[in-house]
Amino acid sequence: MTPANAPAPGFVLKGWHVLAILLATFGVVFAVNGAFMYRAYATFPGEVVEKPFEEGVGFNGEIHRRAAAQALGWKAKLTDHVEGGRAELILAIRDAQGRPVAGLKPLGQISRTVTLSGRQNVGFIETGPGVYAANVAAPTGLSELELKARGPNGADFELEQRFVWP
């Protein structure tokens, strides 16, 4: 028993206080997680190809096409020179015997490595026997060039090159 003249107790933590603290804590956690999920999905929806199912179904044909291209024995050297936000790409293609491969029309795309945004088509022009050049806008950061050139017997020569441009 407390004496009648004793001071009244201060704050008393009751069950509903604990419930309110618990709900507020989990509410903040769910709100932050929801904001992170929204931001992640809005910046990268997860698709790098427009028709992933069709591409998956045709993958065996892709394997055979790549084997035919590798059988050509072609080698390529790709160099880049960046200045003023532009990149000059020089591509030299040689056959299995080291001779220049002339008369090709290499086409490619430069894009970020994980997204479709900022993708640009690249057409190369032959500047000499087996030497092809292109001038493109150079996005800053990590970019990837996917290049194809039609070879004899329907085999495509392919090249993938990553760049880190300032």
C-alpha positions, 0 to 999 in steps of 0.5 A: 500500500502506498501512502496517500501523500506519495507522488503519482508514478510517472510514465507507465509502459502499458501493453498498448504502448508496446503494440504501438511501438512494434507496429510503428517499427514494422511499418517503417521497415515495410515502407523502406523495403517497398521504396527500395523494391519500387526503385529497383524495378523502376530502374531495371525491369529485368529484361535485356531482350525484347522476346526472351521466350522466342530467343530461348526456343531458338537457342539450339540454332544459335549454338550451330550458327556460332560453331559455323562462325568459329570454324571460319577462324577469323580474328579481330582486333578492335581499338577505340579512341575517345575524344570530346564525347565521341569514340572512333572505333577501328576494327581489323578482321583477318582470316585464319591465314592472317589475310585481311577480310575485305568486303564485309558490312559489320553492324553492331549495337553499343549499350549498357551491359544490363539494360536496353536504355541508351542503345545505339546502332553502329555501322562500320565503313571499310577504310582499307582492306579488312579495316573498318571504322565507325564514329559513335557517341561514347556514353560514360562508364561501362558499355558493350559492343555486340557486332556481327558481320555476314561471312561466307556460307551464311556464317556470321562473324561475331564480336563482343567487346566491353569498354569503360569510357570516361 
